[in-house]
Amino acid sequence: MACKCTLSLCCKGVNPEVFAAAQRRPIPRRQARVSAQGRKSYWGGFHADVTLEPRPGLIRHDRASGARGNAFFGERLNMSTMAVSQAGVGGMTKDERFVILASSLGTVFEWYDFYLYGSLASIIGAQFFSAYPPATRDIFALLAFAAGFLVRPFGAIVFGRIGDIVGRKYTFLVTILIMGLSTFIVGLLPNAATIGIAAPIILIALRLAQGLALGGEYGGAATYVAEHAPNGKRGYYTSFIQTTATLGLFLSLLVILFTRSAIGEADFAAWGWRIPFLVSVLLLGISVWIRLRLNESPIFQKMKDEGKSSKAPLTEAFGNWQNGKLVLLALLGGVMGQGVVWYTGQFYALFFLQSILKVDGYTANLLIAWSLLLGTGFFIVFGMLSDKIGRKPIILGGCLIAALTFFPIFKMITSNANPALEKAIEQAKVEVVADPAGCGDLFNPVGTRVFTAPCDTARAFLAQSSVKYSTTSGAAGSGVKVMVNGKEVAYANAKDSNPAVLAAVQAAGYPKTGDAGIVKMAHPFDIFRPQVAATIGLLFILVIFVTMVYGPIAAMLVELFPTRIRYTSMSLPYHIGNGWFGGLLPATAFAIVASTGDIYAGLWYPVIFASITVVIGFLFLPETKDVDIKAT
């Protein structure tokens, strides 16, 4: 039986000279291992574990020959006692800050890699899908972007299983390597003019690899940080992880803007777009070095040491209705709405500025970057607030407010960023008059349909030109007429070139590309002119909605599921909600716009799904802020 004594006295079975030498001997930091109950063990040449309790008592635990490692000195500290002694009430310990920093930096890098493509979708479309007309090229580029989102749930399943069996640390170390190398290779990939059809095929394969990696990254980082966080502060701690997606997007925009400014727009479109992808190899090296210094999650390590880890996390997570029901509720009552609000407030807003309002790429990126810079801190604000009032009120409140205000906010963005377009939409009447039998459905989110009928090509051309139009039934067998303010315009059956129609709609008030009235920033700090400031302010409101729904979501997901299957269980609904419902939003919303002739019609997509989440979440999703994840 182990005896206790003060540090100044000898314990039976412990040589005082050896113990004194052990105290004097410097212990390298890299030899420290955090094991069960937060104990740090330092491995040396003695067959005993010496542990230091919160009270100054020394306990010797004899170990059998052949036991794992040889410990000469260890400290067992109660985690809450250690937190108070090192940081004071309400603060973070040094180790906790390092955990958050290391996890967040690596995740920022992964999001940077993933969103580079989205930020450069139009240029990549021209480089790798040059064989197609511009409208189809844009959809293909968005679909290649979406390909990475489609496989994210599969990455969640693959890496979630590994994370629940092997460990959190090593799993998201693998994911960051896959992501970084895939991004770097995109920067080296020849375009379609050089290697033909192989270029888009390889590009999509790399996007799939990125999606798989991201599917395993987020769940690992969020789980790892949450399992280090004290009860009552998980919303605050995990909110730093929640900033990473926006910071990654912000970083990608900054690198793109800097490169564009340094080499000029023409060179950037020709070859300079590769530079942001190639730079990622430097960020990869830094991220891997930082993550190699991390220890395993103490909660997971304790469970693994006790032999309680899951042997079949997929079966436990999805084959058990009790847990499967929570997965379904997490998706439909939380992450689905969060995903569409997140992508509407950031990516669709960027796409709307460039493709519909015809704002130049430099200005559009700057506008979004400023709104992100101003709004990112609110992830932490709402994460902290969720520790006080709960996860549900903030997440569902954000979804509800977004659903109610998306239409007026986007109309105000049009009014500020391109006032001539808003005026033309209100005053100019454009109709396509045709036999209904000759008009098909233009809804084409996957970009695989080819439109050749005159009615379809006329509507596609008008949608591409951001012209609001309606379709009127003509006589059976009649040809296609394009009417602008009641006057027929000569129409050529060409989807991408109709100079007479273009001249007519411009004469009716629709602005030309590069019109002086369209918002434009001369430099990154050209933000004080009323038009620019108002546009940034409206985009900032969209980012606030993003921070409301996204700031507390990681804490909620972690708290819904037990430790043994947490990585797997939380990752799947997160990546279905964000990867499918959110990631497919830009392509689907643009297809809705093209099909209806209304530049705002694509907003029905996020409004409907966010509203569904509010109803399901309010009725069925449990509140989780008071859950003790260390006991699950």
C-alpha positions in Angstrom: 0.0 0.0 0.0 1.4 3.4 -1.0 2.4 5.8 1.7 2.0 9.5 1.8 4.4 12.1 3.2 5.5 15.7 2.8 8.0 16.6 0.1 10.7 17.2 2.7 10.4 13.6 4.1 11.4 10.2 2.8 8.8 7.8 1.6 9.1 4.1 2.2 10.4 2.5 -1.0 11.7 5.6 -2.5 15.5 6.3 -2.4 15.8 9.9 -1.2 19.1 10.4 -3.1 17.4 9.2 -6.3 14.4 11.4 -5.7 16.6 14.5 -5.0 18.5 13.9 -8.2 15.3 13.6 -10.1 14.1 16.9 -8.7 17.4 18.6 -9.8 17.5 17.1 -13.2 16.1 19.3 -16.0 13.2 17.7 -17.8 12.9 18.4 -21.5 9.5 19.7 -22.5 9.3 17.3 -25.5 9.4 14.3 -23.2 6.2 15.3 -21.4 3.1 13.2 -22.0 -0.4 14.1 -20.7 -2.2 10.9 -19.8 -5.4 10.1 -17.8 -6.7 12.7 -15.4 -4.4 15.3 -16.8 -1.2 13.7 -15.5 2.1 14.6 -17.1 4.6 11.7 -17.1 8.3 12.1 -17.9 9.9 8.9 -19.1 13.3 8.0 -17.7 15.2 5.0 -16.3 13.3 4.0 -13.1 10.5 1.4 -12.8 8.1 3.5 -10.8 5.5 6.2 -11.3 5.8 9.0 -8.8 2.8 11.3 -8.8 2.2 14.6 -7.1 -1.3 15.1 -5.8 -2.9 18.6 -5.5 -2.0 18.4 -1.8 1.8 18.0 -1.3 1.7 14.2 -0.9 3.9 11.7 -2.7 2.6 8.4 -3.8 4.8 5.6 -5.2 3.1 3.1 -7.6 5.2 0.0 -8.2 5.2 -1.2 -11.8 5.7 -4.7 -13.2 8.6 -5.5 -15.4 7.8 -4.9 -19.0 5.3 -2.2 -18.3 4.9 0.5 -20.9 7.8 2.9 -20.5 9.8 3.7 -17.4 8.6 6.7 -15.4 10.9 8.5 -13.0 8.7 11.5 -12.2 5.2 12.5 -12.8 2.8 15.2 -11.7 -0.9 14.5 -11.3 -2.8 17.7 -11.0 -6.5 18.1 -10.8 -7.4 20.0 -14.0 -9.6 22.6 -12.4 -7.0 23.2 -9.6 -4.3 23.6 -12.2 -6.4 26.1 -14.2 -7.0 28.3 -11.2 -3.4 28.2 -10.0 -1.9 29.0 -13.4 -4.4 31.5 -14.8 -6.6 32.7 -12.0 -10.4 32.6 -12.1 -11.8 33.2 -15.5 -8.5 33.0 -17.4 -6.9 30.4 -19.7 -3.9 28.4 -18.8 -0.8 28.6 -21.0 -1.4 25.1 -22.2 -5.1 25.9 -23.1 -4.0 28.9 -25.1 -1.5 26.8 -27.0 -4.2 24.2 -27.7 -6.5 26.8 -29.1 -3.7 28.6 -31.1 -2.3 25.4 -32.6 -5.7 24.0 -33.5 -7.0 27.3 -34.9 -3.9 28.1 -37.0 -3.9 24.8 -38.7 -7.6 25.0 -39.4 -7.2 28.6 -40.8 -4.7 27.2 -43.2 -7.0 24.4 -44.3 -9.9 26.9 -44.9 -7.4 29.1 -46.8 -6.6 26.2 -49.1 -10.2 25.2 -49.6 -11.5 28.7 -50.3 -8.8 29.9 -52.7 -10.7 28.0 -55.4 -14.0 29.7 -54.6 -12.4 33.2 -54.5 -10.9 32.5 -58.0 -13.8 30.5 -59.5 -14.2 32.8 -62.5 -10.5 32.8 -63.5 -10.2 29.0 -62.9 -13.3 28.5 -65.1 -11.6 30.3 -67.9 -8.4 28.3 -67.4 -9.8 24.8 -67.0 -13.2 25.0 -68.7 -12.4 27.2 -71.7 -14.1 24.9 -74.2 -17.5 26.0 -72.9 -19.5 29.3 -73.3 -19.1 31.8 -70.4 -22.4 31.0 -68.7 -21.8 27.3 -68.7 -18.2 27.8 -67.8 -19.2 29.7 -64.7 -21.5 26.9 -63.6 -18.8 24.3 -64.3 -16.4 26.3 -62.2 -18.8 26.6 -59.4 -19.6 22.8 -59.6 -15.9 22.0 -59.5 -15.8 24.2 -56.3 -18.9 22.3 -55.1 -17.2 18.9 -55.7 -15.1 19.5 -52.7 -18.2 20.1 -50.6 -20.0 16.9 -51.9 -17.3 14.6 -50.5 -17.0 16.4 -47.2 -19.5 14.0 -45.4 -17.5 11.0 -46.7 -14.3 12.6 -45.2 -16.2 13.0 -42.0 -17.1 9.3 -41.9 -13.6 8.1 -42.8 -11.6 10.5 -40.6 -14.2 10.6 -37.9 -13.8 6.8 -37.4 -10.1 7.1 -37.3 -10.3 10.0 -34.8 -12.5 8.0 -32.5 -10.3 4.9 -32.7 -6.7 6.2 -33.0 -7.0 9.7 -31.6 -7.8 13.4 -32.4 -4.3 14.7 -32.8 -2.9 12.3 -35.4 -6.1 12.3 -37.4 -6.1 16.0 -38.1 -2.4 16.0 -38.7 -3.1 13.6 -41.6 -5.9 15.8 -42.9 -3.8 19.0 -43.0 -1.1 17.2 -45.1 -3.7 16.0 -47.6 -5.2 19.5 -47.9 -1.9 21.3 -48.2 -0.4 19.0 -50.9 -3.6 19.1 -52.9 -3.6 22.9 -52.9 0.0 23.1 -53.9 -0.5 20.8 -56.8 -3.4 23.0 -58.1 -0.8 25.8 -58.4 1.3 23.6 -60.7 -1.5 22.1 -62.8 -1.4 22.9 -66.5 -4.6 24.4 -67.9 -7.0 23.0 -70.5 -5.2 24.7 -73.4 -2.0 22.7 -72.5 -3.2 19.2 -71.6 -6.9 19.3 -72.7 -9.6 17.4 -70.9 -7.0 16.0 -68.4 -6.8 19.5 -66.8 -10.4 19.7 -65.5 -10.3 16.0 -64.5 -7.2 16.4 -62.4 -8.5 19.7 -60.9 -11.7 18.0 -59.8 -9.7 15.1 -58.4 -7.7 17.5 -56.3 -10.9 19.3 -55.1 -12.2 15.9 -54.0 -9.0 15.2 -52.0 -9.4 18.7 -50.4 -13.0 17.9 -49.5 -12.2 14.6 -47.9 -9.4 16.2 -45.8 -11.7 19.1 -44.7 -14.3 16.5 -43.8 -11.9 15.2 -41.2 -10.3 18.4 -40.1 -13.1 20.4 -38.6 -14.5 17.7 -36.4 -11.1 16.9 -35.1 -10.2 20.5 -34.2 -13.5 21.3 -32.6 -13.5 18.1 -30.6 -9.9 18.6 -29.5 -10.5 22.1 -28.3 -13.8 21.3 -26.6 -12.3 18.4 -24.7 -9.7 20.8 -23.3 -12.2 23.4 -22.3 -13.7 23.7 -18.8 -17.4 23.4 -18.3 -19.2 26.7 -18.7 -16.6 27.9 -21.3 -16.9 25.6 -24.2 -18.8 28.2 -26.3 -16.0 30.7 -25.7 -13.1 28.2 -26.3 -14.6 26.6 -29.5 -15.5 30.0 -30.9 -11.9 30.5 -31.8 -12.1 27.5 -34.0 -15.3 29.0 -35.5 -13.3 32.1 -36.6 -11.0 29.9 -38.7 -13.4 29.5 -41.7 -13.9 33.2 -42.1 -10.2 34.0 -41.3 -9.2 31.4 -44.0 -11.5 33.1 -46.5 -10.2 36.5 -45.4 -6.6 35.3 -45.8 -7.2 33.9 -49.2 -8.8 37.3 -50.3 -5.8 39.2 -48.9 -3.3 37.1 -50.7 -5.3 37.3 -53.9 -5.6 41.1 -53.6 -1.9 41.6 -52.8 -0.9 39.4 -55.8 -3.3 41.2 -58.1 -1.9 44.6 -57.1 1.7 43.5 -57.4 1.5 42.0 -60.9 -1.5 43.6 -62.5 -4.9 42.2 -63.5 -3.8 40.8 -66.9 -0.9 38.8 -65.6 -2.9 37.6 -62.7 -5.5 36.2 -64.9 -2.9 34.6 -67.2 -0.6 33.0 -64.6 -0.5 35.0 -61.3 -3.6 33.2 -60.0 -1.2 30.2 -59.3 0.8 32.2 -56.7 -1.7 31.9 -53.8 -1.9 28.2 -54.3 1.9 27.8 -54.3 2.3 30.0 -51.2 0.2 27.4 -49.3 3.2 25.1 -49.0 4.9 27.5 -46.6 1.7 27.6 -44.5 1.6 23.8 -44.6 5.1 23.6 -43.1 4.3 26.0 -40.2 1.0 24.2 -39.4 2.5 20.7 -39.4 5.3 21.9 -37.1 2.9 23.4 -34.6 0.6 20.4 -34.6 3.4 18.0 -34.0 3.9 19.7 -30.6 0.4 18.9 -29.4 -0.6 16.1 -27.0 -3.7 14.0 -27.3 -7.0 15.2 -25.9 -7.0 14.4 -22.1 -10.6 13.2 -22.1 -10.0 10.9 -25.1 -6.7 9.7 -23.7 -8.3 8.8 -20.3 -11.0 6.9 -22.0 -8.5 5.1 -24.2 -6.2 4.2 -21.2 -9.3 2.8 -19.5 -10.1 0.6 -22.5 -13.5 2.4 -23.1 -12.9 3.7 -26.6 -15.2 2.6 -29.4 -14.2 -0.3 -31.6 -16.9 0.4 -34.1 -17.7 4.1 -34.0 -19.7 4.1 -37.3 -22.0 1.3 -36.0 -22.4 3.1 -32.6 -23.0 6.5 -34.1 -25.4 5.7 -37.0 -26.6 2.1 -36.3 -28.1 3.1 -32.9 -31.3 5.0 -33.3 -30.9 6.9 -30.0 -27.6 8.5 -31.3 -28.8 8.5 -34.9 -31.8 10.6 -33.9 -29.5 13.2 -32.4 -27.4 13.2 -35.6 -30.5 13.9 -37.6 -31.7 16.6 -35.3 -28.3 18.3 -35.3 -28.5 18.4 -39.1 -32.0 19.6 -39.6 -32.5 21.6 -36.5 -29.1 23.3 -36.5 -26.4 22.8 -39.1 -28.6 23.0 -42.2 -29.8 26.5 -41.4 -26.3 27.5 -40.2 -24.8 26.3 -43.5 -27.1 28.2 -45.8 -26.8 31.4 -43.7 -23.0 31.1 -43.7 -22.6 30.6 -47.4 -25.2 33.3 -48.3 -23.5 35.9 -46.1 -20.0 35.3 -47.5 -19.8 33.3 -50.7 -23.1 34.0 -52.4 -22.6 37.7 -51.4 -19.3 37.7 -53.3 -20.8 35.9 -56.2 -23.8 38.3 -56.3 -21.5 41.3 -56.4 -19.3 40.0 -59.2 -21.7 38.0 -61.4 -25.0 39.8 -61.0 -24.1 43.4 -60.0 -21.0 43.4 -62.2 -18.7 44.8 -59.6 -15.1 44.2 -60.6 -13.2 41.4 -58.9 -10.8 43.6 -57.1 -13.5 45.7 -55.5 -15.8 42.8 -54.7 -13.0 41.0 -52.8 -12.1 44.1 -50.9 -15.7 44.8 -49.9 -16.1 41.2 -48.6 -12.7 41.3 -46.9 -13.6 44.5 -45.0 -16.9 43.1 -43.9 -15.1 39.9 -42.6 -12.5 42.0 -40.8 -15.1 44.0 -39.0 -17.3 41.1 -38.2 -15.0 38.2 -37.3 -14.7 39.2 -33.6 -18.4 38.5 -33.2 -17.8 34.7 -33.5 -16.2 35.0 -30.1 -18.9 37.3 -28.7 -21.7 34.9 -29.6 -19.7 31.9 -28.5 -19.3 33.5 -25.1 -22.9 34.6 -25.0 -24.0 31.0 -25.7 -22.3 29.9 -22.5 -24.7 32.2 -20.7 -28.0 32.0 -22.4 -27.7 28.7 -24.4 -26.7 27.6 -27.9 -30.3 27.4 -29.3 -31.5 31.0 -28.8 -28.5 32.4 -30.7 -28.3 29.8 -33.6 -32.0 29.7 -34.2 -32.3 33.5 -33.7 -29.6 34.1 -36.4 -31.4 31.7 -38.8 -34.8 33.5 -38.2 -33.4 37.0 -38.6 -31.5 36.0 -41.7 -34.6 34.4 -43.3 -36.6 37.5 -42.6 -34.1 40.1 -43.9 -32.1 38.5 -46.8 -34.4 39.9 -49.5 -34.4 43.5 -48.3 -30.6 43.5 -47.5 -29.7 42.2 -50.9 -31.9 44.7 -52.6 -30.2 47.5 -50.6 -26.8 46.1 -51.7 -28.0 46.4 -55.3 -29.2 50.0 -54.6 -25.8 51.0 -53.2 -23.4 48.9 -55.3 -25.2 49.3 -58.7 -28.0 51.9 -58.5 -28.5 52.0 -62.2 -29.3 48.3 -62.2 -31.8 48.7 -59.5 -33.5 51.5 -61.4 -33.6 49.5 -64.6 -35.1 46.5 -62.8 -37.9 48.7 -61.5 -38.6 50.6 -64.7 -37.6 48.6 -67.7 -39.9 45.8 -68.9 -38.2 43.0 -70.7 -40.2 40.0 -72.1 -39.4 36.9 -74.0 -42.5 36.0 -76.1 -42.5 32.5 -77.4 -44.5 29.3 -77.9 -44.4 27.6 -74.5 -43.7 24.3 -76.2 -40.4 25.7 -77.4 -39.3 26.9 -73.9 -37.6 24.5 -71.6 -36.6 24.6 -67.9 -33.4 26.6 -67.5 -32.7 25.1 -64.0 -29.3 23.7 -64.6 -27.3 23.6 -61.3 -25.0 20.8 -62.5 -24.2 22.5 -65.8 -24.7 19.4 -67.9 -27.7 20.5 -70.0 -27.1 22.2 -73.4 -29.7 24.8 -74.5 -30.2 25.3 -78.2 -33.9 26.3 -78.5 -34.3 30.1 -79.3 -36.5 30.6 -76.3 -33.9 29.1 -74.0 -30.9 30.8 -75.4 -32.7 34.2 -75.3 -33.5 33.8 -71.6 -30.0 32.5 -70.8 -28.5 35.5 -72.5 -30.7 37.9 -70.5 -29.9 36.1 -67.2 -26.2 36.3 -67.9 -26.6 40.0 -68.5 -28.4 40.5 -65.1 -31.5 41.6 -66.9 -34.8 40.9 -65.1 -37.2 39.4 -67.6 -40.6 37.6 -67.8 -41.7 34.9 -70.3 -45.0 35.5 -72.1 -46.8 32.8 -74.1 -46.9 33.4 -77.8 -48.9 31.7 -80.5 -48.3 28.0 -81.3 -45.5 27.6 -83.7 -44.5 31.3 -83.5 -40.9 32.4 -83.3 -39.2 34.1 -80.4 -39.5 37.8 -79.8 -37.6 39.9 -77.3 -39.6 42.9 -76.2 -38.0 45.8 -74.4 -40.5 48.3 -73.0 -43.0 47.1 -75.6 -40.7 47.3 -78.6 -39.6 44.2 -80.4 -35.8 43.8 -80.8 -34.1 41.7 -83.4 -32.9 38.6 -81.8 -30.3 36.2 -83.1 -30.3 32.6 -81.7 -27.0 32.9 -79.9 -26.6 32.4 -76.2 -23.5 34.6 -75.7 -23.7 37.3 -78.3 -26.8 39.4 -79.1 -25.6 43.0 -79.7 -29.0 44.3 -80.7 -30.7 43.0 -77.5 -27.8 44.2 -75.4 -28.0 47.7 -76.9 -31.7 47.8 -76.4 -31.6 46.9 -72.7 -28.8 49.3 -72.1 -30.8 52.0 -73.8 -33.6 51.1 -71.4 -31.3 51.9 -68.5 -29.4 48.7 -67.8 -25.7 49.7 -67.0 -22.8 48.6 -69.0 -20.0 46.5 -67.4 -17.6 49.0 -65.8 -20.3 51.7 -65.6 -19.2 54.7 -63.6 -22.1 54.3 -61.1 -21.0 50.8 -60.1 -19.2 50.8 -56.7 -15.4 50.7 -57.2 -12.5 50.9 -54.7 -9.3 52.6 -55.9 -7.2 51.0 -53.1 -7.7 48.8 -50.0 -8.4 51.8 -47.7 -10.8 53.6 -50.0 -13.6 52.9 -47.6 -14.9 56.3 -46.5 -16.9 57.3 -49.6 -20.6 56.9 -48.9 -21.2 54.3 -51.6 -18.4 52.1 -50.4 -19.1 52.5 -46.7 -22.8 51.7 -47.2 -22.0 48.6 -49.2 -19.5 47.4 -46.6 -22.1 48.1 -43.8 -24.7 45.9 -45.5 -22.2 43.1 -46.0 -21.2 43.5 -42.4 -24.8 42.8 -41.3 -24.7 39.6 -43.3 -21.5 38.6 -41.5 -23.2 39.3 -38.2 -25.8 36.7 -39.1 -23.0 34.3 -40.0 -21.4 34.8 -36.6 -24.6 34.2 -34.8 -25.3 30.9 -36.3 -21.7 29.7 -36.5 -20.1 30.9 -33.3 -21.9 28.4 -31.0 -22.4 25.5 -33.4 -19.2 23.6 -32.5 -20.0 23.7 -28.8 -23.5 22.5 -29.5 -22.4 19.6 -31.7 -19.7 18.4 -29.2 -22.1 18.5 -26.3 -24.7 16.4 -28.2 -22.6 13.3 -28.4 -20.5 11.0 -26.1 -16.7 11.0 -26.1 -16.3 7.5 -27.5 -18.1 8.5 -30.8 -18.0 12.3 -30.7 -15.6 12.8 -33.6 -17.7 10.7 -36.0 -21.1 11.8 -34.7 -20.6 15.5 -34.9 -18.6 15.5 -38.2 -21.3 14.0 -40.4 -24.1 16.4 -39.7 -21.7 19.3 -39.8 -20.4 18.5 -43.3 -23.7 17.5 -44.7 -25.2 20.8 -43.6 -22.2 22.9 -44.7 -20.9 20.8 -47.5 -24.2 20.0 -49.2 -26.8 22.5 -48.2 -24.3 25.3 -47.9 -21.7 24.4 -50.5 -24.2 23.8 -53.3 -25.9 27.1 -52.6 -24.0 29.4 -55.1 -24.5 27.1 -58.1 -28.1 26.3 -57.2 -29.0 29.9 -56.5 -27.5 31.1 -59.7 -29.4 28.4 -61.6 -32.6 29.6 -60.0 -31.8 33.2 -61.1 -31.2 32.0 -64.7 -34.4 30.0 -64.7 -36.7 32.7 -63.3 -35.2 35.9 -64.7 -35.2 37.4 -61.2 -31.8 38.3 -59.8 -33.2 37.9 -56.2 -34.9 34.5 -56.7 -31.9 32.5 -55.7 -32.4 33.8 -52.1 -35.4 31.6 -51.7 -32.9 28.7 -51.3 -31.4 29.9 -48.0 -34.6 31.5 -46.8 -36.6 28.2 -47.0 -33.9 26.0 -45.4 -33.1 28.5 -42.6 -36.8 28.6 -41.8 -37.1 24.8 -41.7 -34.2 24.8 -39.2 -35.9 27.3 -37.0 -39.0 25.2 -36.7 -37.3 21.8 -36.2 -34.6 23.2 -33.9 -37.2 25.1 -31.7 -39.5 22.0 -31.3 -37.0 19.1 -31.1 -33.4 20.1 -30.6 -32.2 19.9 -26.9 -30.3 22.7 -25.3 -26.8 21.5 -24.5 -24.9 24.3 -22.7 -25.0 22.6 -19.3 -23.9 19.2 -20.5 -20.7 17.9 -18.8 -18.8 16.3 -21.7 -16.2 14.8 -19.3 -19.0 12.6 -17.8 -20.2 11.3 -21.2 
